[in-house]
Amino acid sequence: METRVAVIGIIVEDVESTGKLNEILHEYGWCIIGRMGVPYRTRGINVISVAVDAPMNDISALAGRIGALPGVSVKTAYSNVTFKS
């Protein structure tokens, strides 16, 4: 199986979605390398970056589920290097 390292950038504008977001991230905990969240209180949003190492299908599925949450925007940047696991 080939995996890639990617960074998923998340902006949460609707704090009601944070509970569901955390549930989704917990489900994908097996592939999360690290996570950093920054509350931007002045603007009332949260900025989160999640580094992952997983097959592209799983990364896309994770980003898709996150992006489907109300008030949540997501973008993913993939590395060009693949790894065999």
C-alpha positions as a Markdown table, in Angstrom:
| # | Residue | x | y | z |
|---|---|---|---|---|
| 1 | Met | 0.0 | 0.0 | 0.0 |
| 2 | Glu | 1.3 | 3.5 | -0.9 |
| 3 | Thr | 0.9 | 6.4 | 1.4 |
| 4 | Arg | 1.6 | 10.1 | 1.2 |
| 5 | Val | 2.2 | 12.8 | 3.7 |
| 6 | Ala | -0.2 | 15.7 | 3.5 |
| 7 | Val | -1.3 | 18.7 | 5.4 |
| 8 | Ile | -5.0 | 19.4 | 5.8 |
| 9 | Gly | -5.8 | 23.0 | 6.5 |
| 10 | Ile | -9.2 | 23.6 | 8.2 |
| 11 | Ile | -11.0 | 26.8 | 9.0 |
| 12 | Val | -13.9 | 26.5 | 11.4 |
| 13 | Glu | -16.4 | 29.4 | 11.2 |
| 14 | Asp | -19.3 | 27.6 | 13.0 |
| 15 | Val | -18.2 | 26.5 | 16.5 |
| 16 | Glu | -21.2 | 24.2 | 16.5 |
| 17 | Ser | -19.3 | 21.9 | 14.1 |
| 18 | Thr | -16.3 | 21.4 | 16.4 |
| 19 | Gly | -17.7 | 18.4 | 18.2 |
| 20 | Lys | -18.4 | 16.5 | 15.0 |
| 21 | Leu | -15.0 | 17.6 | 13.6 |
| 22 | Asn | -13.2 | 16.2 | 16.6 |
| 23 | Glu | -15.2 | 12.9 | 16.2 |
| 24 | Ile | -14.1 | 12.6 | 12.6 |
| 25 | Leu | -10.4 | 13.4 | 13.5 |
| 26 | His | -10.6 | 10.8 | 16.2 |
| 27 | Glu | -11.8 | 8.2 | 13.7 |
| 28 | Tyr | -8.7 | 8.9 | 11.6 |
| 29 | Gly | -6.3 | 9.1 | 14.5 |
| 30 | Trp | -4.4 | 6.1 | 13.0 |
| 31 | Cys | -3.0 | 8.3 | 10.3 |
| 32 | Ile | -2.6 | 11.7 | 12.0 |
| 33 | Ile | 1.0 | 12.7 | 12.6 |
| 34 | Gly | 0.2 | 15.9 | 14.4 |
| 35 | Arg | -2.3 | 18.6 | 14.8 |
| 36 | Met | -2.2 | 22.3 | 15.6 |
| 37 | Gly | -5.2 | 24.5 | 16.3 |
| 38 | Val | -5.2 | 28.2 | 16.7 |
| 39 | Pro | -8.3 | 30.0 | 18.0 |
| 40 | Tyr | -8.5 | 33.4 | 16.2 |
| 41 | Arg | -10.8 | 35.1 | 18.8 |
| 42 | Thr | -10.7 | 38.5 | 17.1 |
| 43 | Arg | -12.4 | 37.0 | 14.0 |
| 44 | Gly | -14.4 | 34.3 | 15.9 |
| 45 | Ile | -12.9 | 31.4 | 13.9 |
| 46 | Asn | -10.5 | 28.5 | 14.5 |
| 47 | Val | -7.6 | 27.6 | 12.2 |
| 48 | Ile | -6.4 | 24.0 | 12.3 |
| 49 | Ser | -3.7 | 22.2 | 10.5 |
| 50 | Val | -3.5 | 18.4 | 10.5 |
| 51 | Ala | -0.5 | 16.5 | 9.2 |
| 52 | Val | -1.3 | 13.0 | 8.0 |
| 53 | Asp | 0.4 | 9.9 | 6.5 |
| 54 | Ala | -2.1 | 7.7 | 4.7 |
| 55 | Pro | -3.2 | 6.4 | 1.3 |
| 56 | Met | -4.6 | 9.1 | -0.9 |
| 57 | Asn | -8.1 | 7.7 | -0.8 |
| 58 | Asp | -8.2 | 7.9 | 3.0 |
| 59 | Ile | -6.8 | 11.5 | 3.0 |
| 60 | Ser | -9.5 | 12.5 | 0.4 |
| 61 | Ala | -12.2 | 10.8 | 2.4 |
| 62 | Leu | -11.1 | 12.6 | 5.6 |
| 63 | Ala | -11.0 | 16.0 | 3.9 |
| 64 | Gly | -14.4 | 15.3 | 2.2 |
| 65 | Arg | -16.1 | 14.5 | 5.5 |
| 66 | Ile | -14.6 | 17.5 | 7.2 |
| 67 | Gly | -15.6 | 19.8 | 4.3 |
| 68 | Ala | -19.2 | 18.6 | 4.5 |
| 69 | Leu | -19.6 | 20.0 | 8.0 |
| 70 | Pro | -21.5 | 23.3 | 8.1 |
| 71 | Gly | -19.3 | 26.3 | 8.5 |
| 72 | Val | -16.1 | 24.4 | 7.9 |
| 73 | Ser | -13.6 | 25.0 | 5.0 |
| 74 | Val | -10.9 | 22.6 | 4.1 |
| 75 | Lys | -7.9 | 22.4 | 1.7 |
| 76 | Thr | -5.3 | 19.7 | 1.4 |
| 77 | Ala | -1.7 | 19.9 | 0.2 |
| 78 | Tyr | 0.0 | 16.6 | -0.8 |
| 79 | Ser | 3.7 | 15.7 | -0.8 |
| 80 | Asn | 5.0 | 14.4 | -4.2 |
| 81 | Val | 6.8 | 11.5 | -2.5 |
| 82 | Thr | 5.0 | 8.2 | -1.9 |
| 83 | Phe | 5.9 | 5.6 | 0.7 |
| 84 | Lys | 5.4 | 1.9 | 0.8 |
| 85 | Ser | 3.9 | 0.6 | 4.1 |
